[in-house]
Amino acid sequence: MKNYALVTGGADRIGKAVTVHLAQQNYNLVLHYNSSKEKAQKLKEELESIYADITVELLQINFLKDNDFDEIFTELKKKKITIDILVNCASDFIPSGFREKGSELLDKEMTINFKIPYLLTKAFASVYGKGNIINFVDTKVAKNNTVHLDYILSKKLLSDFTKISAVELAPNIRVNAIAPGLILPPEGKDESYLLSLAQHIPLKTIGNLEEILKAVQFILDSNFFTGQILYIDGGEHLV
């Protein structure tokens, strides 16, 4: 019986690309979504029609509510769904800085971008005990810019947690991270926005989803590789 890959936020943007790639690699999928039910259902139907040998299970979870991930994974396991790849891709990206007051945004960014991968990692290790975890962080974790202060703080924590959990969960679970740079424009922007930003990074160009998927596959194929952050960013983290 083939095992499953769970991709959080797997119906949109980078998460969707990773989901499709894993389907192409013949993995069964647990496709997580929050409010994107129609997108998730459509993607499930498309993948199961194209790749007849795979199964796609939909999993709706609102990460801003209290969730018992040990219980969720245990219920999946009872249904003969063995997850051996966990991709923490769901993310929330909101500009903020020192001028914003209050802690509501910080709580939200910390919950979605750090606390949920933290809890999922611990539950995955407890219930399944072996496999691969891939966390999506951001090239900005290497810097100290404050344009997206709350977001970056949460991703910096996830970056450090990647290394900590890689040590703790070895040798049965490998934990790595991917730090994208100029890959997809933020909502409301287009490719020209990314191209203008690219003039300030070493390679002076933008990346694409294929570069991200190469990194995903490299991690999965490389059995002597853990606790690393792959910067897919044209050298942006260096400057």
Secondary structure as GFF3:
##gff-version 3
##sequence-region A 1 239
A	DSSP	beta_strand	4	7	.	.	.	ID=ss1
A	DSSP	alpha_helix	13	24	.	.	.	ID=ss2
A	DSSP	beta_strand	28	33	.	.	.	ID=ss3
A	DSSP	alpha_helix	37	50	.	.	.	ID=ss4
A	DSSP	beta_strand	56	60	.	.	.	ID=ss5
A	DSSP	alpha_helix	69	78	.	.	.	ID=ss6
A	DSSP	beta_strand	83	88	.	.	.	ID=ss7
A	DSSP	alpha_helix	104	110	.	.	.	ID=ss8
A	DSSP	pi_helix	111	115	.	.	.	ID=ss9
A	DSSP	alpha_helix	116	127	.	.	.	ID=ss10
A	DSSP	beta_strand	131	136	.	.	.	ID=ss11
A	DSSP	three_ten_helix	139	142	.	.	.	ID=ss12
A	DSSP	alpha_helix	149	169	.	.	.	ID=ss13
A	DSSP	beta_strand	173	180	.	.	.	ID=ss14
A	DSSP	alpha_helix	191	198	.	.	.	ID=ss15
A	DSSP	alpha_helix	209	221	.	.	.	ID=ss16
A	DSSP	beta_strand	229	232	.	.	.	ID=ss17
A	DSSP	three_ten_helix	236	238	.	.	.	ID=ss18
###
